[in-house]
């Protein structure tokens, strides 16, 4: 019996060797194919991750170098404008076509820097709202307590509050609501207690308001 198998192996050894070799080649091709697919999937994942990072960096860079403001009131073309970071109210007004004939240039501080998501409101002469104090007898005599031209937080209406750059309709309503719920503002610093007004917003608003 053993001799029979020996003869069989001797007669068909090349077929057996060829079969084993073919099986080995097929196994190697399969392994390489799986490795290639894994590497391709990894490459695609890395590419997608890199693309997302590029998009995020681009968006972040754009937000740092530009700002969006809402220009309202007595300007020729009211609307939303995209301006370079560091722009001032003068730039926003010019982007909106400039002041109309009815505009009161004293109602805005054209030299003030803009903040992202801010509002620029230009009042008309009829509104008689001025943020630039006019010289009063008290000021002429050196009285530092005079506050002519400032918006009084304790008496101002929502419309009057909106004449201040950086205060929109919602923020004005929040200020009035806070005043009605908590009583008079004891100091300008109390604005920090109004929802949505932080330290930076407070400093932007401070030059134009009073509690007297």
Beta strands, then each sheet from edge to edge (+ up, - down):
strand 1: 66-73
strand 2: 79-84
strand 3: 118-122
strand 4: 151-152
strand 5: 209-210
sheet 1: 2+ 1- 3-
sheet 2: 4+ 5+
end
